[in-house]
């Protein structure tokens, strides 16, 4: 699809200190202590990226160290696992939401497979590969191994350790299954109830039913509309936000020349799949075709974290998305 860029409008604003920072997937700030700007009393001044292609980034200064919730109480202390190994990184969000992140001693996955939004508590956990050696197994020393049908092979390395396979299902049922496995069934129901209550309250307070929101994800070579069945789509629906008529199906679709304006709405949340998506997205966001649509004209386009809104798929990520909605549904570019 050809889209003409408006010269001079395509500058990405990066608030940085010292040497320029590379734009990370999460569009986070620099962290070089030697070049960081400080106040006279020595406190570091935030250097977060706040805009991309003239679009404000939602929660640009988010502290992922605060993603995980408070520790939850066990139903029966006699069955409480002090050390947990996880074979599927997707289960980490559930443990994070249950406040059990500090108990995870290893993840049988490749380095870099732990989502950044889970924060330093979990991204610092050793990733020991899908076929861990004896030394890694001894170091992990779990009381419990949580696995899935797809990753159950990795659990075999922990012979003699109690292992629980979490059944496939949506993010809510998976959370409950993980909670059941770690003896926190009641707490899981309480936490889901708290989230549901807050989502409903948010919708009422923000008059969400009167706003139509479009979800656009940029890949390296395309623009995709996320359907109502996507993780972000589910949270928006729970809040009561409406979607444009063309976006009310569970499955998403790729925008073409013929239906490019299907991306328009009262508000557009955009995100970028990797650095390729970021580069392509910047070009589209600054093109005449995009800027002539309603939401861009009204400065009603906002950028969100793709990993959280679409890759999170858990209660911890759901809270991040909900908080993003709270702070941005009535916002502007």
Buried (B, 14 or more C-beta within 10 A) or exposed (E): EEBEBEEEEBEBEBBBBEEEBEBEBBBBBBEEEEEBBEEEEEEEEEBBBBBBBBBBBBBBEBEBEEBBBEBBEBBEEEEBBEBBBBBBBBBBBBBBBBBBBBBBBBBBBEEEEBBBBBBEBBBEBBBBBEEBEEEBBEEBEBBBBBBBEEBBEBBEBBEEBEBBBBEEEEBBEBBBBBBBBBBBBEBBEBBBEEBEEBBBEBBEEBEBEEBBBBBBBBBBEBBBBBBBEBBBBBBBBBBBBBBBEBBEBEEBBEBEEEEBBBBBBBBBBBBBBBEEBBEBBBBBBBBEBBBEBEBBEEEBBBBBBBBBBBBBBBBBBBBBBBBBBBEBBEEEB
